[in-house]
């Protein structure tokens, strides 16, 4: 299943109709977007006693085929804030200690994370949904933290040219959050960035599409990460706890070409 988040962001262009605000809440910091960045920021603010409201547009974190890898540098950061050990103890995961890139030529190159040194010489493969649920559970321990799920932010609250918060639409109607600081952590196609009339982000991603799917793991399967590339296409295999996540890499837009079209 694919979701066009660009279309969701562009909905901000549609003029909002008049609506009744059910309630207005006040906080010090309003974080829009409950991904890894927004969730960790909210946790750190709340840990310092800063009143923080985090708004996540989805009803839960359980969405397929998201970034499910935690790199050694990120584990070091989690360790600095006292979360790495608890995360590895409580959340199912697999560890990849080396990767053999599918490069052409007779000589095989092995990327061994042990050469990085440090406390976490491996890449951690973990479902992002469970990673986010872990961060949310840690943040909820602090009275200053409030998490609102199903909060679809549609408008900014502005006064004298200054952003003072947001208005969001939920299942029960419209709500307003007024805040001294509003943080947009709502992804690459950020609606908050668009509403704020900030410049578009610099595009650095390669012109490819990846079709994600998964297959069950079988006894005797190899471990870790595998893949192969040829003629501009490729297949990536990522080991999960109970299945394989596969990504078919192809030139951008080619999945929408008609079956009869030819690539030569």
C-alpha positions as semicolon CSV with decimal commas, in nm:
position;residue;x (nm);y (nm);z (nm)
1;X;0,000;0,000;0,000
2;X;0,128;0,347;-0,086
3;X;0,015;0,675;0,067
4;X;0,085;1,001;-0,116
5;X;0,185;1,228;0,171
6;X;0,247;1,508;-0,079
7;X;-0,126;1,515;-0,151
8;X;-0,197;1,541;0,221
9;X;0,038;1,839;0,251
10;X;-0,111;2,011;-0,052
11;X;-0,454;2,002;0,110
12;X;-0,333;2,304;0,304
13;X;-0,395;2,505;-0,018
14;X;-0,769;2,448;0,018
15;X;-0,933;2,746;0,191
16;X;-1,067;2,637;0,528
17;X;-1,439;2,677;0,582
18;X;-1,569;2,843;0,893
19;X;-1,563;2,600;1,183
20;X;-1,641;2,600;1,551
21;X;-1,348;2,553;1,789
22;X;-1,450;2,308;2,060
23;X;-1,177;2,407;2,304
24;X;-0,853;2,602;2,338
25;X;-0,560;2,460;2,533
26;X;-0,237;2,632;2,632
27;X;0,114;2,491;2,648
28;X;0,474;2,607;2,625
29;X;0,574;2,395;2,324
30;X;0,353;2,239;2,058
31;X;0,523;1,969;1,848
32;X;0,344;1,870;1,527
33;X;0,436;1,520;1,410
34;X;0,491;1,206;1,615
35;X;0,779;1,054;1,422
36;X;1,115;0,974;1,584
37;X;1,232;1,338;1,580
38;X;0,912;1,488;1,716
39;X;0,864;1,218;1,978
40;X;1,219;1,242;2,111
41;X;1,203;1,623;2,118
42;X;0,879;1,613;2,313
43;X;1,027;1,364;2,557
44;X;1,337;1,580;2,618
45;X;1,128;1,895;2,668
46;X;0,896;1,719;2,913
47;X;1,192;1,574;3,100
48;X;1,304;1,932;3,168
49;X;0,960;2,023;3,297
50;X;0,861;2,219;2,984
51;X;0,491;2,182;2,915
52;X;0,469;2,005;2,578
53;X;0,179;1,897;2,361
54;X;0,258;1,661;2,074
55;X;0,003;1,630;1,791
56;X;0,009;1,321;1,567
57;X;-0,231;1,306;1,273
58;X;-0,271;0,926;1,270
59;X;-0,474;0,731;1,522
60;X;-0,181;0,497;1,595
61;X;0,182;0,438;1,500
62;X;0,124;0,109;1,322
63;X;0,201;0,196;0,961
64;X;0,382;-0,032;0,719
65;X;0,720;0,001;0,554
66;X;0,866;0,296;0,733
67;X;1,228;0,348;0,824
68;X;1,291;0,052;1,049
69;X;1,667;0,086;1,096
70;X;1,846;0,254;1,386
71;X;2,207;0,327;1,301
72;X;2,496;0,313;1,550
73;X;2,519;0,694;1,571
74;X;2,150;0,713;1,668
75;X;2,200;0,445;1,930
76;X;2,481;0,657;2,073
77;X;2,241;0,952;2,100
78;X;1,976;0,736;2,265
79;X;2,241;0,615;2,506
80;X;2,335;0,974;2,594
81;X;1,978;1,041;2,701
82;X;1,953;0,713;2,892
83;X;1,723;0,520;2,658
84;X;1,940;0,280;2,456
85;X;1,972;0,002;2,711
86;X;1,602;0,007;2,798
87;X;1,509;0,008;2,429
88;X;1,716;-0,301;2,346
89;X;1,592;-0,482;2,656
90;X;1,220;-0,429;2,591
91;X;1,158;-0,393;2,215
92;X;1,204;-0,689;1,973
93;X;1,480;-0,629;1,719
94;X;1,759;-0,786;1,519
95;X;2,119;-0,670;1,498
96;X;2,317;-0,647;1,174
97;X;2,690;-0,641;1,238
98;X;2,810;-0,644;0,878
99;X;2,677;-0,576;0,529
100;X;2,806;-0,695;0,190
101;X;2,698;-0,428;-0,065
102;X;2,584;-0,572;-0,401
103;X;2,859;-0,402;-0,601
104;X;2,977;-0,520;-0,945
105;X;3,316;-0,682;-0,985
106;X;3,493;-0,993;-0,859
107;X;3,603;-0,843;-0,527
108;X;3,350;-0,853;-0,247
109;X;3,347;-0,561;-0,003
110;X;3,224;-0,612;0,351
111;X;3,109;-0,325;0,569
112;X;3,187;-0,429;0,926
113;X;3,029;-0,205;1,187
114;X;3,283;-0,327;1,443
115;X;3,534;-0,088;1,285
116;X;3,321;0,202;1,411
117;X;3,405;0,115;1,769
118;X;3,177;0,242;2,041
119;X;2,917;0,063;2,245
120;X;2,684;-0,022;1,954
121;X;2,883;-0,172;1,664
122;X;2,572;-0,286;1,478
123;X;2,268;-0,162;1,289
124;X;1,944;-0,224;1,478
125;X;1,643;-0,341;1,278
126;X;1,328;-0,259;1,472
127;X;0,969;-0,186;1,372
128;X;0,929;0,189;1,383
129;X;0,581;0,152;1,529
130;X;0,724;-0,025;1,834
131;X;1,011;0,224;1,856
132;X;0,765;0,514;1,863
133;X;0,543;0,339;2,116
134;X;0,850;0,296;2,336
135;X;0,936;0,668;2,313
136;X;0,575;0,764;2,382
137;X;0,564;0,541;2,690
138;X;0,885;0,700;2,820
139;X;0,751;1,051;2,758
140;X;0,418;0,980;2,929
141;X;0,604;0,928;3,254
142;X;0,648;1,305;3,275
143;X;0,349;1,519;3,380
144;X;0,454;1,794;3,137
145;X;0,392;1,571;2,832
146;X;0,061;1,541;2,647
147;X;0,018;1,326;2,336
148;X;-0,287;1,375;2,114
149;X;-0,341;1,111;1,846
150;X;-0,567;1,166;1,546
151;X;-0,491;1,540;1,551
152;X;-0,480;1,661;1,190
153;X;-0,323;2,008;1,201
154;X;-0,482;2,230;0,936
155;X;-0,419;2,591;1,041
156;X;-0,171;2,811;1,223
157;X;-0,270;3,048;1,500
158;X;-0,100;3,377;1,412
159;X;-0,091;3,713;1,587
160;X;0,107;4,018;1,469
161;X;0,297;3,802;1,222
162;X;0,405;3,553;1,492
163;X;0,296;3,189;1,508
164;X;0,118;3,135;1,839
165;X;0,004;2,775;1,793
166;X;-0,211;2,559;1,566
167;X;-0,566;2,445;1,501
168;X;-0,629;2,079;1,435
169;X;-0,921;1,867;1,325
170;X;-1,003;1,551;1,520
171;X;-1,287;1,300;1,506
172;X;-1,494;1,517;1,741
173;X;-1,431;1,849;1,569
174;X;-1,181;2,136;1,572
175;X;-0,942;2,223;1,855
176;X;-0,685;2,495;1,912
177;X;-0,349;2,473;2,088
178;X;-0,179;2,800;2,180
179;X;0,194;2,778;2,246
180;X;0,503;2,994;2,288
181;X;0,695;2,762;2,055
182;X;0,552;2,559;1,767
183;X;0,775;2,293;1,608
184;X;0,703;2,131;1,273
185;X;0,826;1,771;1,279
186;X;0,571;1,640;1,029
187;X;0,799;1,491;0,766
188;X;0,947;1,567;0,426
189;X;0,623;1,708;0,286
190;X;0,553;1,911;0,599
191;X;0,215;2,080;0,604
192;X;0,340;2,311;0,880
193;X;0,628;2,427;0,661
194;X;0,378;2,498;0,384
195;X;0,142;2,686;0,613
196;X;0,434;2,889;0,748
197;X;0,529;2,991;0,392
198;X;0,885;2,875;0,452
199;X;1,107;2,784;0,153
200;X;1,069;2,433;0,018
201;X;1,335;2,190;0,145
202;X;1,632;2,113;-0,076
203;X;1,571;1,789;-0,264
204;X;1,865;1,551;-0,241
205;X;1,695;1,215;-0,288
206;X;1,786;1,008;-0,597
207;X;1,525;0,972;-0,878
208;X;1,406;0,627;-0,774
209;X;1,094;0,460;-0,638
210;X;1,090;0,167;-0,396
211;X;0,803;-0,079;-0,387
212;X;0,792;-0,243;-0,044
213;X;0,649;-0,584;0,039
214;X;0,729;-0,869;0,276
215;X;0,771;-1,246;0,285
216;X;0,774;-1,490;0,576
217;X;1,107;-1,610;0,718
218;X;1,189;-1,979;0,679
219;X;1,421;-2,203;0,884
220;X;1,772;-2,190;0,743
221;X;1,733;-1,842;0,591
222;X;2,048;-1,627;0,599
223;X;2,073;-1,333;0,839
224;X;2,110;-0,961;0,800
225;X;2,077;-0,744;0,489
226;X;2,109;-0,862;0,130
227;X;2,047;-0,718;-0,210
228;X;2,139;-0,701;-0,575
229;X;2,134;-0,433;-0,847
230;X;2,148;-0,450;-1,224
231;X;2,048;-0,218;-1,512
232;X;1,913;0,053;-1,281
233;X;1,694;-0,182;-1,078
234;X;1,752;-0,377;-0,764
235;X;1,615;-0,576;-0,473
236;X;1,687;-0,510;-0,106
237;X;1,615;-0,769;0,164
238;X;1,600;-0,662;0,529
239;X;1,571;-0,922;0,806
240;X;1,296;-0,865;1,060
241;X;1,216;-1,066;1,370
242;X;0,954;-1,286;1,195
243;X;0,963;-1,188;0,826
244;X;1,168;-1,037;0,544
245;X;1,104;-0,681;0,433
246;X;1,183;-0,645;0,063
247;X;1,223;-0,331;-0,142
248;X;1,218;-0,339;-0,522
249;X;1,415;-0,037;-0,649
250;X;1,325;0,104;-0,991
251;X;1,360;0,433;-1,185
252;X;1,123;0,699;-1,060
253;X;0,784;0,690;-1,231
254;X;0,843;0,364;-1,414
255;X;0,589;0,182;-1,197
256;X;0,319;0,397;-1,357
257;X;0,414;0,312;-1,715
258;X;0,181;0,086;-1,911
259;X;0,266;-0,287;-1,916
260;X;0,334;-0,273;-2,290
261;X;0,595;0,003;-2,269
262;X;0,951;-0,099;-2,343
263;X;1,276;0,004;-2,185
264;X;1,486;-0,124;-2,473
